Amino acid sequence: MTRPAGPPGAAIRLRVVSFNIHGGRPAQGSPDLRGTAGVLRSLAPDLAGLQEVHRWMPPPGIFEDQPRRLRRLLARPLVFRRSFGTGVTGYGNAVVGPCRPHRVCLRPLGGPGEPRSLLCAWFRLGGRELCFMTTHFGLSRRARLRQAAGTAEEVRRCGLPVVLAGDLNTEPGSEEMELLLAAGLQPALPAGVVTFPATGAGASIDHILVSPEFEVTGAGVHPAGVSDHHPVAADLRLRDGTARSSFGTAGLNRACGRARSRP
């Protein structure tokens, strides 16, 4: 999706997506990372947070460097950080943007069970700076509470407009979600949307949350059939910006190009 540039002083408009890609595997059928990339292209996000991204993970994963292949398929910068792994293998989260972020950090979130982490990426878009976060919380309530508390701490200390996109493995109204709301975030998605599983009745566990600087102008779930989760998307307006953002436009790429990149 291309959003035309606005006049000076116009708010920045962004489309953000959260998508647990399940290692490129649909709920039923053969692995299809090309299909995953096709869904992302069709949603045309300015910023996307991806979960369950694999690098050389053994079966049932696709034994390949998925971050590298997705960069090529999307023709977009992608930053990957693993939550766990050994040697060259890894499993974690990724951020797709119109340019490389000028700063990236990874915070291990702790908790029992499989290691989880919060990937934070700072972007300068249209003369404004924002922090885009993506994460994948654990399966137990005890783990999620610790991970939500750690995420809320990062939101509070950020001091910038924040978007959090992730598979939080918890429903709206849970104690974990209340911790995030208490940090100043607001849900972007309408109540009751089903994001998992991709087949049959399910639950609302994939979320986009935003800080008060953002106005949500549209949001929803987008059934896709290439993962066991549905991707979710939100159209946002960052108030009092100096220009609009257009995914992949020359103007935005130049603005990002002036930022110092740190892989």
C-alpha positions in Angstrom: 0.0 0.0 0.0 1.4 3.4 -0.9 0.2 6.4 1.0 0.8 9.7 -0.9 3.0 12.3 0.7 1.1 15.0 2.6 1.8 18.7 3.0 4.3 20.1 5.5 3.1 19.6 9.0 0.8 16.7 8.2 0.7 13.7 10.6 2.7 10.6 9.8 0.5 7.7 8.7 1.7 4.2 9.1 0.4 0.7 8.5 1.8 -1.8 11.0 1.4 -5.6 11.0 2.0 -8.4 13.5 2.3 -11.9 12.1 3.4 -15.2 13.7 4.6 -16.9 10.6 5.0 -20.3 12.3 8.3 -20.9 10.6 6.7 -20.6 7.1 4.3 -23.5 7.8 0.5 -23.3 7.3 -1.8 -25.0 9.8 -2.3 -27.7 7.2 -0.1 -28.5 4.2 3.5 -28.0 3.1 5.8 -25.2 4.2 5.5 -22.2 2.0 7.7 -19.2 2.9 7.0 -17.7 -0.5 3.4 -17.6 0.4 4.2 -15.9 3.7 6.1 -13.2 1.8 3.2 -12.9 -0.6 0.8 -12.2 2.3 3.1 -9.6 3.8 3.4 -7.9 0.4 -0.4 -7.8 0.0 -0.8 -6.2 3.4 1.9 -3.6 2.5 3.0 -2.6 6.0 5.3 0.3 6.7 6.5 -1.8 9.8 5.9 -5.4 10.5 6.8 -7.6 13.5 7.2 -11.2 12.8 7.3 -14.1 15.3 8.5 -17.7 15.0 11.1 -16.8 12.4 13.6 -19.7 12.0 17.3 -19.8 11.0 18.5 -23.3 10.1 16.1 -24.9 12.4 15.6 -28.7 12.0 12.3 -30.3 10.9 9.4 -29.7 11.4 10.8 -26.3 10.6 12.1 -25.3 7.1 15.8 -26.0 7.2 16.9 -22.7 5.7 18.0 -19.1 6.7 14.5 -17.7 6.8 15.5 -14.1 7.6 17.8 -14.0 4.6 15.2 -15.5 2.3 12.5 -13.2 3.5 14.7 -10.1 2.9 15.1 -11.3 -0.7 11.5 -12.2 -1.2 10.2 -8.9 0.3 13.0 -6.7 -1.1 12.9 -4.9 2.2 15.3 -4.5 5.1 14.7 -7.1 7.8 16.3 -7.3 11.2 16.3 -10.7 13.0 17.3 -11.5 16.5 17.0 -14.9 18.0 15.3 -15.7 21.3 17.3 -19.0 21.5 19.5 -21.2 19.5 22.9 -22.7 19.2 25.7 -22.2 16.6 24.2 -20.9 13.4 20.6 -22.1 14.3 18.1 -19.8 15.9 14.4 -19.0 16.4 13.0 -15.6 17.3 11.5 -12.4 16.1 12.1 -10.0 13.2 11.2 -6.5 12.2 10.6 -5.5 8.6 10.8 -1.8 7.7 11.3 0.7 4.9 14.9 1.0 5.9 17.2 -0.4 8.5 16.5 1.0 12.0 19.2 3.3 13.4 19.2 1.5 16.6 18.3 -2.1 17.6 18.3 -3.8 21.0 17.2 -7.3 22.2 15.9 -7.8 25.8 15.7 -11.3 27.1 12.4 -11.5 28.9 13.0 -14.5 31.2 10.3 -16.7 32.7 9.9 -20.5 32.8 9.9 -22.5 29.6 11.2 -21.7 26.2 13.4 -18.5 26.1 11.5 -15.4 25.0 12.7 -11.9 24.1 11.7 -8.4 23.1 13.1 -7.0 19.9 13.1 -3.1 19.8 13.9 -1.1 16.7 14.1 2.7 16.5 13.2 4.4 13.2 13.2 8.0 12.0 10.2 8.4 9.8 9.1 11.7 8.3 11.2 13.7 10.8 9.9 11.8 13.8 11.4 9.1 15.8 9.5 6.1 17.1 10.2 2.7 18.7 8.7 -0.4 17.2 8.7 -3.5 19.4 7.9 -7.1 18.7 7.7 -10.1 20.9 6.3 -13.6 21.5 5.2 -14.3 25.0 5.3 -17.8 26.6 2.7 -20.5 27.0 2.3 -20.4 30.8 0.7 -17.6 32.7 3.7 -17.4 35.1 6.0 -16.8 32.1 3.7 -14.3 30.4 3.4 -12.2 33.6 7.1 -11.9 33.9 7.5 -11.1 30.2 4.7 -8.6 30.2 6.3 -6.8 33.2 9.7 -6.7 31.3 8.0 -5.3 28.2 6.1 -2.7 30.2 9.4 -1.6 31.7 10.9 -1.0 28.3 7.8 0.9 27.1 8.0 3.2 30.1 11.7 3.9 29.7 11.5 4.5 26.0 10.3 8.1 26.1 9.1 8.0 22.4 6.0 6.9 20.5 5.8 3.2 20.8 4.1 0.4 18.8 4.1 -3.1 20.2 3.2 -5.9 17.9 3.3 -9.5 18.9 1.9 -12.9 19.7 1.2 -12.4 23.4 -0.5 -15.8 23.9 -3.1 -14.0 26.0 -6.6 -12.5 25.6 -7.7 -8.9 26.1 -8.6 -8.3 29.7 -6.0 -10.7 31.1 -3.6 -9.6 33.9 -0.7 -9.7 31.4 -2.6 -7.2 29.1 -3.4 -5.0 32.1 0.3 -4.7 32.8 0.9 -3.4 29.3 -2.1 -1.0 29.5 -0.8 0.3 32.8 2.4 1.2 30.9 0.4 3.6 28.7 -0.3 1.4 25.7 -3.7 1.1 24.1 -5.1 -1.8 22.0 -5.4 -1.0 18.3 -7.5 -4.0 17.3 -11.2 -4.2 17.7 -12.5 -6.5 20.5 -13.3 -10.1 19.7 -11.2 -10.6 16.6 -10.0 -14.2 16.3 -6.3 -14.6 15.4 -5.5 -18.2 16.4 -5.9 -20.9 15.3 -6.2 -20.2 11.6 -8.7 -23.0 11.3 -11.8 -23.3 13.4 -13.0 -21.3 16.4 -10.2 -19.6 18.3 -8.9 -16.8 20.5 -7.5 -13.2 20.3 -3.9 -13.7 21.2 -2.1 -11.6 18.5 -2.0 -7.9 19.3 -1.0 -4.4 18.2 -0.8 -1.9 21.0 0.2 1.8 20.7 1.2 4.7 22.9 -1.1 7.7 23.2 0.7 9.6 20.4 -1.0 7.4 17.9 -4.6 7.6 16.6 -5.9 4.3 15.2 -7.7 4.9 11.9 -8.4 1.3 11.0 -7.5 -2.2 12.2 -8.4 -5.8 11.8 -7.5 -9.4 11.2 -6.6 -10.7 7.7 -7.1 -14.5 7.2 -4.3 -15.8 5.1 -3.9 -19.6 5.3 -0.1 -19.6 5.3 0.4 -20.0 9.1 -1.5 -21.3 12.1 -2.1 -17.6 13.0 -3.8 -14.9 11.1 -1.8 -11.6 10.6 -3.3 -8.5 12.1 -2.9 -5.0 10.8 -3.5 -1.4 12.1 -3.5 1.9 10.3 -2.1 4.6 12.5 -1.7 8.3 12.5 1.2 9.8 14.5 0.0 13.2 15.4 1.9 16.4 14.7 4.4 14.9 12.3 6.1 16.8 9.5 5.4 14.4 6.6 3.5 11.3 5.7 5.2 8.0 5.5 5.0 5.9 2.3 6.3 2.4 2.4 9.3 2.3 0.1 9.1 5.8 -1.3 12.2 7.6 -2.2 11.5 10.4 0.3 11.2 8.0 3.2 14.2 6.0 2.1 16.3 9.2 2.0 15.1 10.1 5.5 16.1 6.7 6.8 19.3 6.8 4.9 20.5 9.8 7.0 20.1 7.6 10.2 23.1 5.7 11.4 22.5 2.0 11.0 23.4 -0.4 13.7 22.7 -4.1 12.8 
